[in-house]
Amino acid sequence: MVAIIASSACINLPAQTIDPTIVQGDAYVVEANKVIRNIDTVTFENMIDEVPGLVIVDVREAAEIAQTGGTIDAPRVYNVSRGWLEFRVPQRVPDKDTPIVTFCGLNLRSPLAAQDLMEMGYTNVANYEDGFPAWVEAGLPVTTDTSPSNMLYSAPIRVTENVWSAIGATAPPTYENSGHNNNLSFIITTEGVVVVNAGDNALLAESLHHEIRQLTDQPVKYVILENGQGHAMLGSNYWQSQGAQIVAHVDTMHEIEENGHDILGRMQLGRRDKAFGTELTTPDITFEDEWIVELGGERIEARYLGPAHSPGDISVWLPNQKLVIAGDVAFHERLLPIMEDTDTAGWIETWGSFVELGAEIIIPGHGGPTNYEEVTRYTRDYLVYIREKVAALVEEGGALQDAYLIDQSLFSHLDTYFELKRQNAGMIFREMEFDF
């Protein structure tokens, strides 16, 4: 018996029809456009220049962004695919009055996203109806993804001849940025590599190690933790498995021992599958004031300069290069966060010791390499400004609710401003309310 197989090319299949009672996407877009505010390219460009704290939400998929040449280059541009909109935007934009503009490619998803945000309670939402192709055609600024083919937010940049830093996102840690929202720096010498910050998880640490191996055959001998926060220390078990020793301040050790399991749990919830292989571990070497190593003619000093952003904050000083990897002692591109255990008065006092280092190059905990003038403006001067405002409020008998209304608009151009401004004012009020 011969089996006869008919080719589908020879068969006339009935045309597929869509049930007319099914509401299609185009109809939803038409209805959304009746209730949202649409803006064109010129208006959008002006808003970026003139509207303080504007948040821009690119609702396209990450792969789509890579394929179409990047995204709009402006402050506070967040890629939140439409499927995650209701979950991710409240985490990044907690203030319902924040000005928000949505956009996509063909103006099909962003109108729906704008409508969704309005229904969620956001009061100042617009949709960029021209879409990303029109932005590109107009020759306006575009940024492309500089990250390598791994989990790093961005590829390491060369700061000096032998110092590199993978600059993290100046946004909160998310699944999309793999928890790489701080700077992961490293120093290459002829006798080994010293890494500053273990990374948020083991897979992220492995990604950084991959980049280091492209630059040198030297082994990673030490990993210095700038503090006990998750994005500084949770990748430690990977580095230990590679033969490196973990170095940290004694307060960082205490933080890991006391709160490490909770920090790990929060990371696992946020990073999900990217948390694979991450296990809590403790430092191999601890110090109180300073830890110094000399490798290949490079003197590397891990220094505790005094209280700052969180327990165990240290800076790594390279005296031969007049370069400091400041960690969370210094901020400039994002608003600094004030936590329950932040000693703002002590931080201002510590600033004097930080300046006395005499660094010519500063790699902060977040944001690109900079100088003293920049980090002073957005670290010490910010702390002084807010403390003065709170002190006046306390003397006048003001309450916590009044602190939330303190004008911080001088700093509204910084990333995480809207996420942190209320928190910071409230924390400082609680710190100072019994000082007078």
Contacts in CASP RR format, 6 or more apart in sequence:
PFRMAT RR
TARGET T0000
AUTHOR 0000-0000-0000
METHOD contacts of the structure
MODEL  1
MVAIIASSACINLPAQTIDPTIVQGDAYVVEANKVIRNIDTVTFENMIDE
VPGLVIVDVREAAEIAQTGGTIDAPRVYNVSRGWLEFRVPQRVPDKDTPI
VTFCGLNLRSPLAAQDLMEMGYTNVANYEDGFPAWVEAGLPVTTDTSPSN
MLYSAPIRVTENVWSAIGATAPPTYENSGHNNNLSFIITTEGVVVVNAGD
NALLAESLHHEIRQLTDQPVKYVILENGQGHAMLGSNYWQSQGAQIVAHV
DTMHEIEENGHDILGRMQLGRRDKAFGTELTTPDITFEDEWIVELGGERI
EARYLGPAHSPGDISVWLPNQKLVIAGDVAFHERLLPIMEDTDTAGWIET
WGSFVELGAEIIIPGHGGPTNYEEVTRYTRDYLVYIREKVAALVEEGGAL
QDAYLIDQSLFSHLDTYFELKRQNAGMIFREMEFDF
18 24 0 8 1.000
25 108 0 8 1.000
28 112 0 8 1.000
29 107 0 8 1.000
29 108 0 8 1.000
29 111 0 8 1.000
29 112 0 8 1.000
32 111 0 8 1.000
32 112 0 8 1.000
32 114 0 8 1.000
32 115 0 8 1.000
33 111 0 8 1.000
35 115 0 8 1.000
35 118 0 8 1.000
36 111 0 8 1.000
36 114 0 8 1.000
36 115 0 8 1.000
36 118 0 8 1.000
36 125 0 8 1.000
36 126 0 8 1.000
36 127 0 8 1.000
37 114 0 8 1.000
37 125 0 8 1.000
37 126 0 8 1.000
37 127 0 8 1.000
38 111 0 8 1.000
38 126 0 8 1.000
38 127 0 8 1.000
38 128 0 8 1.000
38 129 0 8 1.000
39 47 0 8 1.000
39 101 0 8 1.000
39 126 0 8 1.000
39 127 0 8 1.000
39 128 0 8 1.000
39 129 0 8 1.000
40 128 0 8 1.000
40 129 0 8 1.000
40 130 0 8 1.000
41 128 0 8 1.000
41 130 0 8 1.000
41 134 0 8 1.000
41 135 0 8 1.000
41 138 0 8 1.000
41 140 0 8 1.000
44 101 0 8 1.000
44 103 0 8 1.000
44 128 0 8 1.000
44 130 0 8 1.000
44 135 0 8 1.000
45 140 0 8 1.000
47 54 0 8 1.000
47 99 0 8 1.000
47 101 0 8 1.000
47 126 0 8 1.000
48 54 0 8 1.000
48 56 0 8 1.000
48 74 0 8 1.000
48 75 0 8 1.000
51 99 0 8 1.000
52 409 0 8 1.000
52 412 0 8 1.000
52 413 0 8 1.000
53 75 0 8 1.000
53 76 0 8 1.000
53 98 0 8 1.000
53 99 0 8 1.000
53 412 0 8 1.000
53 413 0 8 1.000
53 417 0 8 1.000
53 418 0 8 1.000
54 74 0 8 1.000
54 75 0 8 1.000
54 76 0 8 1.000
54 99 0 8 1.000
54 100 0 8 1.000
54 101 0 8 1.000
55 76 0 8 1.000
55 78 0 8 1.000
55 92 0 8 1.000
55 93 0 8 1.000
55 98 0 8 1.000
55 99 0 8 1.000
55 100 0 8 1.000
55 101 0 8 1.000
55 418 0 8 1.000
56 72 0 8 1.000
56 74 0 8 1.000
56 76 0 8 1.000
56 77 0 8 1.000
56 78 0 8 1.000
56 100 0 8 1.000
56 101 0 8 1.000
56 102 0 8 1.000
56 103 0 8 1.000
57 78 0 8 1.000
57 80 0 8 1.000
57 85 0 8 1.000
57 89 0 8 1.000
57 100 0 8 1.000
57 101 0 8 1.000
57 102 0 8 1.000
57 103 0 8 1.000
57 113 0 8 1.000
57 117 0 8 1.000
58 65 0 8 1.000
58 71 0 8 1.000
58 72 0 8 1.000
58 77 0 8 1.000
58 78 0 8 1.000
58 79 0 8 1.000
58 80 0 8 1.000
58 103 0 8 1.000
58 104 0 8 1.000
58 132 0 8 1.000
59 80 0 8 1.000
59 81 0 8 1.000
59 82 0 8 1.000
59 85 0 8 1.000
59 102 0 8 1.000
59 103 0 8 1.000
59 104 0 8 1.000
59 109 0 8 1.000
59 110 0 8 1.000
59 113 0 8 1.000
60 68 0 8 1.000
60 71 0 8 1.000
60 79 0 8 1.000
60 81 0 8 1.000
60 104 0 8 1.000
60 105 0 8 1.000
60 109 0 8 1.000
60 132 0 8 1.000
61 81 0 8 1.000
62 79 0 8 1.000
62 81 0 8 1.000
62 176 0 8 1.000
65 71 0 8 1.000
65 79 0 8 1.000
65 145 0 8 1.000
66 145 0 8 1.000
68 105 0 8 1.000
68 132 0 8 1.000
68 133 0 8 1.000
69 136 0 8 1.000
69 142 0 8 1.000
69 144 0 8 1.000
70 142 0 8 1.000
70 143 0 8 1.000
70 144 0 8 1.000
70 145 0 8 1.000
71 77 0 8 1.000
71 79 0 8 1.000
71 132 0 8 1.000
71 142 0 8 1.000
71 143 0 8 1.000
72 103 0 8 1.000
72 132 0 8 1.000
72 135 0 8 1.000
72 140 0 8 1.000
72 141 0 8 1.000
72 142 0 8 1.000
72 143 0 8 1.000
73 141 0 8 1.000
73 142 0 8 1.000
73 143 0 8 1.000
74 141 0 8 1.000
75 413 0 8 1.000
75 415 0 8 1.000
76 415 0 8 1.000
77 143 0 8 1.000
78 88 0 8 1.000
78 89 0 8 1.000
78 92 0 8 1.000
78 171 0 8 1.000
79 176 0 8 1.000
80 88 0 8 1.000
80 89 0 8 1.000
80 92 0 8 1.000
82 104 0 8 1.000
82 109 0 8 1.000
82 112 0 8 1.000
82 113 0 8 1.000
85 113 0 8 1.000
85 116 0 8 1.000
85 117 0 8 1.000
86 116 0 8 1.000
86 120 0 8 1.000
88 174 0 8 1.000
89 100 0 8 1.000
89 117 0 8 1.000
89 120 0 8 1.000
89 122 0 8 1.000
90 120 0 8 1.000
91 172 0 8 1.000
91 174 0 8 1.000
92 171 0 8 1.000
92 172 0 8 1.000
92 174 0 8 1.000
92 419 0 8 1.000
93 100 0 8 1.000
93 122 0 8 1.000
93 418 0 8 1.000
93 419 0 8 1.000
94 418 0 8 1.000
94 419 0 8 1.000
95 418 0 8 1.000
95 422 0 8 1.000
96 121 0 8 1.000
96 122 0 8 1.000
96 123 0 8 1.000
97 122 0 8 1.000
97 123 0 8 1.000
97 124 0 8 1.000
98 122 0 8 1.000
98 124 0 8 1.000
98 418 0 8 1.000
99 124 0 8 1.000
99 126 0 8 1.000
100 117 0 8 1.000
100 122 0 8 1.000
100 124 0 8 1.000
100 125 0 8 1.000
100 126 0 8 1.000
101 125 0 8 1.000
101 126 0 8 1.000
101 127 0 8 1.000
101 128 0 8 1.000
102 110 0 8 1.000
102 111 0 8 1.000
102 113 0 8 1.000
102 114 0 8 1.000
102 117 0 8 1.000
102 125 0 8 1.000
102 126 0 8 1.000
102 127 0 8 1.000
102 128 0 8 1.000
103 110 0 8 1.000
103 127 0 8 1.000
103 128 0 8 1.000
103 131 0 8 1.000
103 132 0 8 1.000
103 135 0 8 1.000
104 110 0 8 1.000
104 113 0 8 1.000
104 131 0 8 1.000
104 132 0 8 1.000
105 131 0 8 1.000
105 132 0 8 1.000
105 133 0 8 1.000
106 131 0 8 1.000
107 127 0 8 1.000
107 129 0 8 1.000
107 130 0 8 1.000
107 131 0 8 1.000
110 127 0 8 1.000
110 128 0 8 1.000
110 129 0 8 1.000
110 131 0 8 1.000
111 127 0 8 1.000
111 129 0 8 1.000
113 127 0 8 1.000
114 125 0 8 1.000
114 126 0 8 1.000
114 127 0 8 1.000
117 125 0 8 1.000
118 125 0 8 1.000
128 135 0 8 1.000
135 142 0 8 1.000
136 142 0 8 1.000
146 154 0 8 1.000
146 155 0 8 1.000
147 153 0 8 1.000
147 154 0 8 1.000
147 155 0 8 1.000
148 155 0 8 1.000
148 207 0 8 1.000
148 210 0 8 1.000
148 211 0 8 1.000
150 206 0 8 1.000
150 207 0 8 1.000
150 210 0 8 1.000
150 211 0 8 1.000
151 178 0 8 1.000
151 180 0 8 1.000
151 203 0 8 1.000
151 204 0 8 1.000
151 207 0 8 1.000
151 274 0 8 1.000
152 166 0 8 1.000
152 178 0 8 1.000
152 180 0 8 1.000
152 184 0 8 1.000
152 204 0 8 1.000
152 207 0 8 1.000
152 208 0 8 1.000
152 211 0 8 1.000
153 166 0 8 1.000
153 167 0 8 1.000
153 168 0 8 1.000
153 169 0 8 1.000
153 177 0 8 1.000
153 178 0 8 1.000
153 179 0 8 1.000
153 180 0 8 1.000
153 181 0 8 1.000
154 166 0 8 1.000
154 167 0 8 1.000
154 168 0 8 1.000
154 180 0 8 1.000
155 166 0 8 1.000
155 211 0 8 1.000
156 164 0 8 1.000
156 165 0 8 1.000
156 166 0 8 1.000
156 184 0 8 1.000
156 186 0 8 1.000
156 208 0 8 1.000
156 211 0 8 1.000
156 212 0 8 1.000
156 215 0 8 1.000
157 164 0 8 1.000
157 165 0 8 1.000
157 166 0 8 1.000
157 167 0 8 1.000
158 164 0 8 1.000
159 165 0 8 1.000
159 185 0 8 1.000
159 323 0 8 1.000
159 361 0 8 1.000
159 363 0 8 1.000
159 369 0 8 1.000
160 321 0 8 1.000
160 323 0 8 1.000
160 361 0 8 1.000
162 187 0 8 1.000
162 188 0 8 1.000
162 189 0 8 1.000
162 298 0 8 1.000
163 185 0 8 1.000
163 186 0 8 1.000
163 187 0 8 1.000
163 188 0 8 1.000
163 318 0 8 1.000
163 321 0 8 1.000
163 323 0 8 1.000
163 325 0 8 1.000
163 363 0 8 1.000
164 185 0 8 1.000
164 186 0 8 1.000
164 188 0 8 1.000
164 215 0 8 1.000
165 183 0 8 1.000
165 184 0 8 1.000
165 185 0 8 1.000
165 186 0 8 1.000
165 325 0 8 1.000
165 363 0 8 1.000
165 368 0 8 1.000
165 369 0 8 1.000
166 180 0 8 1.000
166 183 0 8 1.000
166 184 0 8 1.000
166 185 0 8 1.000
166 208 0 8 1.000
166 211 0 8 1.000
167 183 0 8 1.000
167 367 0 8 1.000
167 368 0 8 1.000
168 177 0 8 1.000
168 180 0 8 1.000
168 181 0 8 1.000
168 182 0 8 1.000
168 183 0 8 1.000
168 184 0 8 1.000
168 366 0 8 1.000
168 367 0 8 1.000
169 177 0 8 1.000
169 179 0 8 1.000
169 180 0 8 1.000
169 181 0 8 1.000
170 181 0 8 1.000
170 333 0 8 1.000
170 334 0 8 1.000
170 366 0 8 1.000
170 367 0 8 1.000
170 415 0 8 1.000
170 416 0 8 1.000
171 177 0 8 1.000
171 181 0 8 1.000
171 334 0 8 1.000
171 415 0 8 1.000
171 416 0 8 1.000
172 181 0 8 1.000
172 416 0 8 1.000
172 419 0 8 1.000
173 179 0 8 1.000
173 180 0 8 1.000
173 181 0 8 1.000
173 200 0 8 1.000
173 231 0 8 1.000
173 267 0 8 1.000
173 270 0 8 1.000
173 271 0 8 1.000
174 181 0 8 1.000
174 270 0 8 1.000
175 270 0 8 1.000
175 271 0 8 1.000
175 272 0 8 1.000
175 274 0 8 1.000
178 200 0 8 1.000
178 201 0 8 1.000
178 203 0 8 1.000
178 204 0 8 1.000
178 207 0 8 1.000
178 271 0 8 1.000
178 274 0 8 1.000
179 199 0 8 1.000
179 200 0 8 1.000
179 201 0 8 1.000
179 204 0 8 1.000
179 231 0 8 1.000
179 267 0 8 1.000
179 271 0 8 1.000
180 199 0 8 1.000
180 200 0 8 1.000
180 204 0 8 1.000
180 231 0 8 1.000
181 200 0 8 1.000
181 231 0 8 1.000
181 366 0 8 1.000
182 197 0 8 1.000
182 199 0 8 1.000
182 226 0 8 1.000
182 229 0 8 1.000
182 231 0 8 1.000
182 232 0 8 1.000
182 327 0 8 1.000
182 365 0 8 1.000
182 366 0 8 1.000
183 196 0 8 1.000
183 197 0 8 1.000
183 325 0 8 1.000
183 327 0 8 1.000
183 363 0 8 1.000
183 364 0 8 1.000
183 365 0 8 1.000
183 366 0 8 1.000
183 367 0 8 1.000
183 368 0 8 1.000
184 195 0 8 1.000
184 196 0 8 1.000
184 197 0 8 1.000
184 199 0 8 1.000
184 208 0 8 1.000
185 195 0 8 1.000
185 196 0 8 1.000
185 197 0 8 1.000
185 316 0 8 1.000
185 325 0 8 1.000
185 363 0 8 1.000
186 193 0 8 1.000
186 194 0 8 1.000
186 195 0 8 1.000
186 196 0 8 1.000
186 208 0 8 1.000
186 212 0 8 1.000
186 220 0 8 1.000
187 193 0 8 1.000
187 194 0 8 1.000
187 196 0 8 1.000
187 298 0 8 1.000
187 300 0 8 1.000
187 318 0 8 1.000
188 212 0 8 1.000
188 215 0 8 1.000
188 216 0 8 1.000
188 218 0 8 1.000
189 218 0 8 1.000
189 295 0 8 1.000
189 296 0 8 1.000
189 297 0 8 1.000
189 298 0 8 1.000
190 218 0 8 1.000
190 295 0 8 1.000
190 296 0 8 1.000
190 297 0 8 1.000
191 218 0 8 1.000
191 221 0 8 1.000
191 295 0 8 1.000
191 296 0 8 1.000
191 297 0 8 1.000
192 216 0 8 1.000
192 218 0 8 1.000
192 219 0 8 1.000
192 220 0 8 1.000
192 221 0 8 1.000
192 295 0 8 1.000
192 296 0 8 1.000
193 212 0 8 1.000
193 216 0 8 1.000
193 218 0 8 1.000
193 219 0 8 1.000
193 220 0 8 1.000
193 221 0 8 1.000
194 220 0 8 1.000
194 221 0 8 1.000
194 222 0 8 1.000
194 223 0 8 1.000
194 224 0 8 1.000
194 293 0 8 1.000
194 295 0 8 1.000
194 300 0 8 1.000
194 316 0 8 1.000
195 208 0 8 1.000
195 212 0 8 1.000
195 220 0 8 1.000
195 222 0 8 1.000
195 223 0 8 1.000
195 224 0 8 1.000
195 239 0 8 1.000
195 244 0 8 1.000
196 223 0 8 1.000
196 224 0 8 1.000
196 226 0 8 1.000
196 316 0 8 1.000
196 325 0 8 1.000
196 327 0 8 1.000
197 223 0 8 1.000
197 224 0 8 1.000
197 225 0 8 1.000
197 226 0 8 1.000
197 231 0 8 1.000
197 232 0 8 1.000
197 233 0 8 1.000
198 205 0 8 1.000
198 223 0 8 1.000
198 225 0 8 1.000
198 232 0 8 1.000
198 233 0 8 1.000
198 234 0 8 1.000
198 235 0 8 1.000
198 236 0 8 1.000
198 238 0 8 1.000
198 239 0 8 1.000
198 246 0 8 1.000
199 205 0 8 1.000
199 208 0 8 1.000
199 230 0 8 1.000
199 231 0 8 1.000
199 232 0 8 1.000
199 233 0 8 1.000
199 234 0 8 1.000
199 235 0 8 1.000
200 230 0 8 1.000
200 231 0 8 1.000
200 234 0 8 1.000
200 235 0 8 1.000
200 267 0 8 1.000
200 271 0 8 1.000
201 234 0 8 1.000
201 235 0 8 1.000
201 267 0 8 1.000
201 271 0 8 1.000
201 274 0 8 1.000
201 275 0 8 1.000
201 277 0 8 1.000
201 278 0 8 1.000
202 234 0 8 1.000
202 235 0 8 1.000
202 237 0 8 1.000
202 238 0 8 1.000
202 276 0 8 1.000
202 277 0 8 1.000
202 278 0 8 1.000
202 279 0 8 1.000
203 238 0 8 1.000
203 274 0 8 1.000
203 275 0 8 1.000
203 276 0 8 1.000
203 277 0 8 1.000
203 278 0 8 1.000
204 235 0 8 1.000
204 274 0 8 1.000
205 235 0 8 1.000
205 236 0 8 1.000
205 238 0 8 1.000
205 239 0 8 1.000
206 238 0 8 1.000
209 220 0 8 1.000
209 238 0 8 1.000
209 239 0 8 1.000
209 242 0 8 1.000
212 220 0 8 1.000
219 242 0 8 1.000
219 243 0 8 1.000
219 244 0 8 1.000
220 239 0 8 1.000
220 242 0 8 1.000
220 243 0 8 1.000
220 244 0 8 1.000
221 244 0 8 1.000
221 245 0 8 1.000
221 295 0 8 1.000
222 244 0 8 1.000
222 245 0 8 1.000
222 246 0 8 1.000
222 247 0 8 1.000
222 285 0 8 1.000
222 293 0 8 1.000
223 236 0 8 1.000
223 239 0 8 1.000
223 244 0 8 1.000
223 245 0 8 1.000
223 246 0 8 1.000
223 247 0 8 1.000
224 247 0 8 1.000
224 248 0 8 1.000
224 291 0 8 1.000
224 302 0 8 1.000
224 314 0 8 1.000
224 316 0 8 1.000
225 232 0 8 1.000
225 233 0 8 1.000
225 236 0 8 1.000
225 246 0 8 1.000
225 247 0 8 1.000
225 248 0 8 1.000
225 249 0 8 1.000
225 252 0 8 1.000
225 283 0 8 1.000
225 314 0 8 1.000
226 232 0 8 1.000
226 313 0 8 1.000
226 314 0 8 1.000
226 315 0 8 1.000
226 316 0 8 1.000
226 325 0 8 1.000
226 327 0 8 1.000
226 328 0 8 1.000
226 365 0 8 1.000
227 233 0 8 1.000
227 249 0 8 1.000
227 252 0 8 1.000
227 255 0 8 1.000
227 309 0 8 1.000
227 310 0 8 1.000
227 311 0 8 1.000
227 312 0 8 1.000
227 313 0 8 1.000
227 314 0 8 1.000
227 327 0 8 1.000
227 328 0 8 1.000
228 248 0 8 1.000
228 252 0 8 1.000
228 255 0 8 1.000
228 256 0 8 1.000
228 263 0 8 1.000
228 310 0 8 1.000
228 311 0 8 1.000
228 312 0 8 1.000
229 263 0 8 1.000
229 310 0 8 1.000
229 328 0 8 1.000
230 260 0 8 1.000
230 263 0 8 1.000
230 264 0 8 1.000
230 267 0 8 1.000
232 252 0 8 1.000
233 246 0 8 1.000
233 248 0 8 1.000
233 252 0 8 1.000
233 256 0 8 1.000
234 263 0 8 1.000
234 264 0 8 1.000
234 267 0 8 1.000
234 278 0 8 1.000
234 280 0 8 1.000
235 278 0 8 1.000
236 246 0 8 1.000
236 281 0 8 1.000
236 283 0 8 1.000
237 277 0 8 1.000
237 278 0 8 1.000
237 279 0 8 1.000
237 280 0 8 1.000
237 281 0 8 1.000
238 277 0 8 1.000
238 278 0 8 1.000
239 246 0 8 1.000
240 246 0 8 1.000
240 281 0 8 1.000
240 284 0 8 1.000
245 284 0 8 1.000
245 285 0 8 1.000
246 281 0 8 1.000
246 282 0 8 1.000
246 283 0 8 1.000
246 284 0 8 1.000
246 285 0 8 1.000
247 283 0 8 1.000
247 284 0 8 1.000
247 285 0 8 1.000
247 286 0 8 1.000
247 287 0 8 1.000
247 291 0 8 1.000
247 302 0 8 1.000
248 256 0 8 1.000
248 283 0 8 1.000
248 285 0 8 1.000
248 286 0 8 1.000
248 287 0 8 1.000
248 312 0 8 1.000
248 314 0 8 1.000
249 286 0 8 1.000
249 287 0 8 1.000
249 288 0 8 1.000
249 302 0 8 1.000
249 304 0 8 1.000
249 312 0 8 1.000
249 313 0 8 1.000
249 314 0 8 1.000
250 286 0 8 1.000
250 287 0 8 1.000
250 288 0 8 1.000
250 312 0 8 1.000
251 311 0 8 1.000
251 312 0 8 1.000
252 283 0 8 1.000
252 286 0 8 1.000
252 311 0 8 1.000
252 312 0 8 1.000
252 314 0 8 1.000
253 282 0 8 1.000
253 283 0 8 1.000
253 286 0 8 1.000
254 311 0 8 1.000
255 310 0 8 1.000
255 311 0 8 1.000
255 312 0 8 1.000
256 280 0 8 1.000
256 282 0 8 1.000
256 283 0 8 1.000
257 282 0 8 1.000
260 280 0 8 1.000
261 280 0 8 1.000
264 278 0 8 1.000
264 280 0 8 1.000
267 275 0 8 1.000
267 278 0 8 1.000
268 275 0 8 1.000
268 278 0 8 1.000
285 291 0 8 1.000
287 302 0 8 1.000
287 304 0 8 1.000
288 304 0 8 1.000
289 303 0 8 1.000
289 304 0 8 1.000
290 301 0 8 1.000
290 302 0 8 1.000
290 303 0 8 1.000
290 304 0 8 1.000
291 301 0 8 1.000
291 302 0 8 1.000
292 299 0 8 1.000
292 300 0 8 1.000
292 301 0 8 1.000
292 302 0 8 1.000
293 300 0 8 1.000
294 300 0 8 1.000
297 320 0 8 1.000
298 318 0 8 1.000
298 320 0 8 1.000
299 318 0 8 1.000
299 319 0 8 1.000
299 320 0 8 1.000
300 316 0 8 1.000
300 317 0 8 1.000
300 318 0 8 1.000
301 316 0 8 1.000
301 317 0 8 1.000
301 318 0 8 1.000
301 319 0 8 1.000
302 314 0 8 1.000
302 315 0 8 1.000
302 316 0 8 1.000
302 317 0 8 1.000
303 314 0 8 1.000
303 315 0 8 1.000
303 316 0 8 1.000
303 317 0 8 1.000
304 312 0 8 1.000
304 313 0 8 1.000
304 314 0 8 1.000
305 314 0 8 1.000
305 315 0 8 1.000
305 329 0 8 1.000
305 350 0 8 1.000
305 353 0 8 1.000
305 354 0 8 1.000
306 313 0 8 1.000
306 346 0 8 1.000
306 349 0 8 1.000
306 350 0 8 1.000
306 353 0 8 1.000
307 313 0 8 1.000
307 343 0 8 1.000
307 346 0 8 1.000
307 347 0 8 1.000
307 349 0 8 1.000
307 350 0 8 1.000
308 328 0 8 1.000
308 329 0 8 1.000
308 342 0 8 1.000
308 343 0 8 1.000
308 346 0 8 1.000
308 347 0 8 1.000
308 350 0 8 1.000
309 328 0 8 1.000
309 329 0 8 1.000
309 336 0 8 1.000
309 337 0 8 1.000
309 338 0 8 1.000
309 339 0 8 1.000
309 342 0 8 1.000
309 347 0 8 1.000
310 328 0 8 1.000
310 339 0 8 1.000
310 341 0 8 1.000
310 342 0 8 1.000
311 341 0 8 1.000
313 327 0 8 1.000
313 328 0 8 1.000
313 329 0 8 1.000
314 327 0 8 1.000
315 324 0 8 1.000
315 325 0 8 1.000
315 326 0 8 1.000
315 327 0 8 1.000
315 329 0 8 1.000
315 354 0 8 1.000
315 357 0 8 1.000
316 324 0 8 1.000
316 325 0 8 1.000
316 327 0 8 1.000
317 323 0 8 1.000
317 324 0 8 1.000
317 357 0 8 1.000
317 359 0 8 1.000
318 324 0 8 1.000
318 325 0 8 1.000
321 361 0 8 1.000
322 358 0 8 1.000
322 359 0 8 1.000
322 360 0 8 1.000
322 361 0 8 1.000
323 359 0 8 1.000
323 360 0 8 1.000
323 361 0 8 1.000
323 362 0 8 1.000
323 363 0 8 1.000
324 354 0 8 1.000
324 357 0 8 1.000
324 359 0 8 1.000
324 361 0 8 1.000
324 362 0 8 1.000
324 363 0 8 1.000
325 363 0 8 1.000
325 365 0 8 1.000
326 354 0 8 1.000
326 362 0 8 1.000
326 363 0 8 1.000
326 364 0 8 1.000
326 365 0 8 1.000
326 375 0 8 1.000
327 363 0 8 1.000
327 364 0 8 1.000
327 365 0 8 1.000
328 336 0 8 1.000
328 365 0 8 1.000
328 366 0 8 1.000
329 347 0 8 1.000
329 350 0 8 1.000
329 354 0 8 1.000
329 379 0 8 1.000
330 354 0 8 1.000
330 362 0 8 1.000
330 364 0 8 1.000
330 365 0 8 1.000
330 375 0 8 1.000
330 379 0 8 1.000
331 364 0 8 1.000
331 365 0 8 1.000
331 366 0 8 1.000
331 375 0 8 1.000
331 378 0 8 1.000
331 379 0 8 1.000
331 382 0 8 1.000
332 364 0 8 1.000
332 367 0 8 1.000
332 370 0 8 1.000
332 374 0 8 1.000
332 375 0 8 1.000
332 377 0 8 1.000
332 378 0 8 1.000
332 379 0 8 1.000
333 364 0 8 1.000
333 366 0 8 1.000
333 367 0 8 1.000
333 368 0 8 1.000
333 378 0 8 1.000
333 414 0 8 1.000
333 415 0 8 1.000
334 366 0 8 1.000
334 367 0 8 1.000
334 414 0 8 1.000
334 415 0 8 1.000
334 416 0 8 1.000
335 378 0 8 1.000
335 382 0 8 1.000
335 411 0 8 1.000
335 414 0 8 1.000
335 415 0 8 1.000
335 416 0 8 1.000
335 417 0 8 1.000
335 419 0 8 1.000
335 420 0 8 1.000
335 421 0 8 1.000
335 424 0 8 1.000
336 378 0 8 1.000
336 379 0 8 1.000
336 382 0 8 1.000
336 383 0 8 1.000
336 420 0 8 1.000
336 424 0 8 1.000
337 416 0 8 1.000
337 420 0 8 1.000
337 423 0 8 1.000
337 424 0 8 1.000
338 344 0 8 1.000
338 420 0 8 1.000
338 423 0 8 1.000
338 424 0 8 1.000
338 427 0 8 1.000
338 428 0 8 1.000
339 427 0 8 1.000
340 427 0 8 1.000
342 427 0 8 1.000
342 431 0 8 1.000
343 431 0 8 1.000
344 383 0 8 1.000
344 386 0 8 1.000
344 387 0 8 1.000
344 428 0 8 1.000
344 431 0 8 1.000
345 387 0 8 1.000
345 431 0 8 1.000
347 379 0 8 1.000
347 380 0 8 1.000
347 383 0 8 1.000
348 380 0 8 1.000
348 383 0 8 1.000
348 384 0 8 1.000
348 387 0 8 1.000
351 376 0 8 1.000
351 379 0 8 1.000
351 380 0 8 1.000
355 372 0 8 1.000
355 376 0 8 1.000
358 372 0 8 1.000
359 372 0 8 1.000
360 371 0 8 1.000
361 369 0 8 1.000
361 371 0 8 1.000
362 369 0 8 1.000
362 370 0 8 1.000
362 371 0 8 1.000
362 372 0 8 1.000
362 374 0 8 1.000
362 375 0 8 1.000
363 369 0 8 1.000
364 370 0 8 1.000
364 375 0 8 1.000
378 411 0 8 1.000
378 414 0 8 1.000
382 411 0 8 1.000
385 410 0 8 1.000
386 406 0 8 1.000
386 408 0 8 1.000
386 424 0 8 1.000
386 425 0 8 1.000
386 428 0 8 1.000
387 428 0 8 1.000
387 432 0 8 1.000
389 406 0 8 1.000
389 407 0 8 1.000
389 425 0 8 1.000
390 403 0 8 1.000
390 406 0 8 1.000
390 425 0 8 1.000
390 428 0 8 1.000
390 429 0 8 1.000
390 432 0 8 1.000
391 432 0 8 1.000
391 435 0 8 1.000
391 436 0 8 1.000
393 402 0 8 1.000
393 403 0 8 1.000
393 406 0 8 1.000
393 429 0 8 1.000
394 429 0 8 1.000
394 432 0 8 1.000
394 433 0 8 1.000
394 435 0 8 1.000
394 436 0 8 1.000
395 436 0 8 1.000
400 426 0 8 1.000
400 429 0 8 1.000
400 430 0 8 1.000
400 433 0 8 1.000
403 425 0 8 1.000
403 426 0 8 1.000
403 428 0 8 1.000
403 429 0 8 1.000
404 422 0 8 1.000
404 425 0 8 1.000
404 426 0 8 1.000
406 425 0 8 1.000
408 417 0 8 1.000
408 421 0 8 1.000
408 424 0 8 1.000
408 425 0 8 1.000
411 417 0 8 1.000
411 421 0 8 1.000
END
